[in-house]
Amino acid sequence: MIRTGVTVVCRNTALKVTSRYLRMSLARRSNVSDQTVNTSFVANLFRGEIHFGQVFPYPEAADEEQKEYIRSLAEPVQRFFSERYDPAESERLGRPPEAVLDELWETGGYALMIPEEYGGLNMSNTGYATMCSVVGAVDLGLAVVLGAHQSIGWKGILLYGSEEQKRKYLPMVSTGRTVAAFALTEPGSGSDASSIRTRAVKSECGKYYILNGSKLWITGGGIADLFTVFAKTEVTDSRTGQKKDKVTAFIVERGFGGVTSGPPEDKMGIRCTNTTEVYFDDVRIPVENVLGGEGNGFKVAMNILNNGRFGMAGTMAGIMSTCITKAVEHANSRVQFGKHLKEFGNVQEKLARMTTLQYVTQSMGYMVAGNMDNGSKDYHLEAAISKIFSSEAAWIVCDEAIQILGGNGFMRPTGLEKILRDLRIYRIFEGANDVLRLFVALSGIKYAGSHLKELQLAFKHPTANLGLIFKEGSRRVARTFGVGGTDLGSFVVEPLRNSAHLCAESIDSFALAVETLLFKYGKRIVDEQFLLIRLADSAIDIYAMVNVLSRATRAARINLPSAEQEVLMAKAWCVHAHSRVQGNLKQINKRIYLESFSTMSQIAKNVCENGGVVHKLPLEINL
């Protein structure tokens, strides 16, 4: 809830502030997004219009019957892994043992979210997050084997496939033991998916496409018989008649001919997964295998990735729990200087931080999954944040677990060194975290800018839009002078009121910072990556605060056994997250930091021009 009431005396000032603000260049741009209502908490955070429907109360996405169904599937899988699965064996083999794969196929592990009529288990997003957590706690490599198949491999068919496509292909990937793969990345096209060079040309008869090109680092590329492939096609604009190259998605069977794979890649981690280059040489694809419509491939690819990212938070929460358990076992048993490790403040701080990071990650994963299950369509920024946060938090937790175990943690038998190697890819694939940070920041900036266009139009007919004008002007003045502002007090339980105040203060500071940047840079903000990254990090911390406040409040209100612990973690998180937000926003506005960004840019340019470090040894010799 936002209090926007300020005295009438402020209104003239408010109108001047708003009018000046509307003159900035970003508000004059022609490409403004549509004005459909966006319920995303993060998108509206950039506007300073806080929509709490996604975050308060914490989503209850499963009733008792659904919870029992999820439990009935998860518990046997958990027992199977604890009794019959060895991650080290899978790494030695370069693949999970056949008995494990047979079990997963037979129990529906490859088809968790496929509807029952196509042979799947019809699990909800919340159920899928739970299964990700179960598998992730055991082996991140196995999690990739399963995730690459269903989170992205055949997900496009589920999301965009025609009924005919679903009837033909979903039974194959659910019960037919056909492995599916997602083929987007190319040797010259990584995060910039629009620059792909693989091409599909429609035949003169119009019945099929001829596909040529190659894809790089395809998980399951050497064993998959079904691919979701993205290629450039020539598309005629229905309005102008002009022909343009656009990306189109295709369902490609290996059996079409012309599909071959390179040797398995020699990877740092997730070594039980098959990762290869895939080549397409004059592959004939029936036109009915276009997925999502000709020229819509980029949208299909992005939505497949957006739709599946929340599962990574479940996976990361699972492996963090494993790391914490190993660290706690050691801290409880190891004695140094006459004390157990758990008695040392330094170790206590590490364990508290690790546990809180796991709690935040888990809260985000289930928040996004719950909103998706409840029908939300505006979850893409939140899913991206959950991916960024969870993959980085898991790295910290594993690293700290190794530190607590000391030399034991460095040795292979504890399993932590394998986890650390496996974790590293999670910050890179399904959207590199650096790119996703820019995605969050620029998407938020664009949404904020579109609202400014609405206000600019309102000023052309002020008498008909006084309500909107006064509301926006009052809000900006309130934030500028610290009057009113965001109030989360009514959403949380009493022990979390102070924590909610810290979150609210961060929200208002963030909104003011966004306005300041838009006013100063206008459209040029897209080139200010030092600033955008800090905006994204602030948004991540604020979203994390809201998540834990909401979940801990739920725990307290329904009197969960863990409620006291959850409240403690929410309190601890909000203190440190608030501090980071204020620090990041200070860097955005203070001249000393802006000058430092320029300095860092010059350092990087010098290193690149030199081909490496510029300075010599202190002895002034080069070696």
Secondary structure, DSSP 8 states (H G I E B T S, - for coil): -EE----GGGHHHHHHHHHHHHTSGGGG-S----------HHHHHHHT----TTTSS------HHHHHHHHHHHHHHHHHHHHH--HHHHHHHTS--HHHHHHHHHTTTT-TTS-GGGTS----HHHHHHHHHHHHTT-HHHHHHHHIIIIIITHHHHHH--HHHHHHHHHHHHTS---EEEE--BTTBSS-GGG---EEEE-TTSSEEEEEEEEEEEETTTT-SEEEEEEEEEEE-TTT--EEEEEEEEEEEGGGS-EEE------SS-TTS-EEEEEEEEEEEEGGGEESSTT-HHHHHHHHHHHHTHHHHHHHHHHHHHHHHHHHHHHHH-EETTEEGGGSHHHHHHHHHHHHHHHHHHHHHHHHHHHHHTT-S--HHHHHHHHHHHHHHHHHHHHHHHHHHTHHHHSGGGSHHHHHHHHGGGGTSSS-HHHHHHHHHHHHHHHHHHHHHHHHHHHHSGGG-HHHHHHHHHHHHHHHHT-SEE--GGGS-GGGHHHHHHHHHHHHHHHHHHHHHHHHHGGGGGG-HHHHHHHHHHHHHHHHHHHHHHHHHHHHHTT-TTHHHHHHHHHHHHHHHHHHHHHHHHHHH-HHHHHHHHHHHHHHHHHHHHTS-----TTS---
